[in-house]
Amino acid sequence: MLKLKDMPPSPRQALYDIALCFVFFTRLPLPVVDFRDRSLAAAIWAAPVAGLAVALIGALVYAIGTWLGLASGPAAALALAATLLATGCMHEDGLSDVADGFGGGKTREKKLEIMRDSRIGAYGACALGLSLLIRWSVLSEFASPAQVLAALIAAHAGSRGLVGAFMHLLPPARSDGLSVDAGTVSAETAIAGAVLGAVVLLTLGFGGAVAALILHGLLFAAFRVLCRSQIGGQTGDTVGALQQFGEIAILLVASVHLS
C-alpha cells in the first residue's frame, strides 16, 4: 500500500490530493492508497477535478445514447442517472437533508437533528424532485453532445469550486460529523479551489462564465448567510446542498449561453 508521507510534495502531492477527492466525492474505483497523512480539508482544492470526471461520465453516456438513436430527453435522463451513480447521490442526500431540516425544524438543535435523520420528508422530496427536474430539462434542450459536454463540465466542476471557501468561511455547526472530520480549510486552499472552479466555467464562453460566476457567487453568499442564521455554521449536508445549488445555477446559465 502506498503511503502519502513517503511521497515528495507537489506535483505528486497534487496527484494524491486529486485521488483523495476522487475517493470522497465519487464512487469510482481507485487503487488502494493510504491517505491518513492528508486531510480532506487540505485536498479540497481538487474537488473541481473530481467534478470534471463526473461530467465526462455523464457526457459520454449522453453521446452514446444519441449515437444509438435516442432522443435528447431520454439521453439526458441517462446522462443524469450516470452522474448520480458516479457520485453515489451524496450531494442530493445533502440537499434533501437540508431542505427537511431548515424547513421542518423550529430550533437550531431540531434542525440539526432532522438533518441527521436518514428518513426523507416532504421538504426533502420536493427539493430532490425539483433539482432533478431542472437539471434534466436543461440537458434535454441542448442540440448536440458537445453542448452537453460543455454544460456538464462547467456545472459539475464549477459547482465544486466554492466548497473549500464555504468550509473556510463557516465553522462546523456540530462538534462531530463530516465537516469536523474533514479538518480546517486554509485560505490558500479555498482560493485555489475557487480559481480552478472559475476557470472551467470558460467552457460556457466568456459571457457565460461571467454570468455563471455572478449567479454562483450570489447563491454562495445567500446560502452562507442562511446556514449561519439557521444552524450557526456548516455541515456535510450543507456542503452537498451548496453543490446542488451551484450545479443548477450553472446549468441554467448554460441553457442561455450554449443554446
Buried (B, 14 or more C-beta within 10 A) or exposed (E): EEEBEEBEEEEEBBEBBBBBBBBBBBEBEEEEBEBEEBBBBBBBBBBBBBBBBBBBBBBBBBBBBBEEEBEBEBBBBBBBBBBBBBBEBBBBBBBBBBBBBBBBBEEBEEBBEBBEEEEBBEBBEBBBEEBBEBBBBBBBBBEEBEBBBBBBBBBBBBBBBBBBBBBBBBBBBBEEBBBBEBBBBBEEBBBBBBEBBBBBBBBBBEEBBBBBBEBBBEBBEEBBEBBBEBBBBBBBBBBBBBBBBBBBBBBBBBBEBBE
